[in-house]
């Protein structure tokens, strides 16, 4: 059960929302209520008719188990929209779960990776406007994660956040309410799963699904050597015989499978530190690095980053909800967000967004 945290201020609209539209999961924060929804960013859709069969948790259970005509897809890739229409319909559904009425004139804060292009930003804005929002403002994920982790980013001293999501990893040094240095790497938890899948094909001539790869990562995966090393069974299909097959793996094998994406994240953290101004680097040496995002829950991840950087490393109190909570708190500073960004995009009245049910 996700913790519900309410940040209620006088004069705010209870219908204002903050949305963490992630590659893996979408979280919706409602002002005055806290996190109102957290579900996988998955849509099960009929490839022939375009009819949506399920969204969120129900659709996630269909991955790898659907008939040929139905596809369970993730409409976001590396933190940005890959399929605009499906993303729009998914947002309609999630927002409808939180609000029974339309979002007319409601204000929405959307989270985006720090490295997105203007075209990708516009796609996120337009998808939210099509879902019925009156105003949309974007907040970069490292800032939202830092706010959610309760880092003192408004102070004239340095704070460092590493947010490892399903499709992207964000590394940023913040001070005086803004990003001083940042790196956005389009590698995340799903790249670890893909690496495990490829390892099983290459080493054990065995095909497994993405969900199986994620399960084994959570069950025995680790970022560095652990004592004792863990073991687990993986069930899949033998690529030679075509029959069901079971293989027993160790955590050491799993580490070898995703060593490349793991090292890429480590190198990105180091590169960000190398570009950090000396005064802020000294602050980080005192305060340490804070990890957020689902990927940060990998066993011994804090130990690996600490060994590689020789700095103290801490896991955020609520890694999975940091970004959504930070974006939710930023609703209280909506006017300031407008000044920091390009200003809100307004809903085009008279236009009609795609409905969830055809």
Secondary structure, DSSP 8 states (H G I E B T S, - for coil): ---------TT--TT-EEEEE-SSEEEEEETTTEEEEEEES-EEEETTT--EEEETHHHHTTTT-S-TTEEEE-SEETTEES-HHHHHHHHHHHHHHH-SS--TT-EEEEEE-TT--HHHHHHHHHHHHHTT-SEEEEEEHHHHHHHHTT--TTSSS-EEEEEE-SS-EEEEEEETTEEEEEEEES--HHHHHHHHHHHHHHHH-EE--HHHHHHHHHHH-BSS--SS--EEEEEEEETTT-SEEEEEEEHHHHHHHTHHHHHHHHHHHHHHHHTS-HHHHHHHHHH-EEEESGGGGSBTHHHHHHHHHTS-EEE-TTTTTHHHHHHHHHGGGHHHHHHHSS--EE--TT-----S--
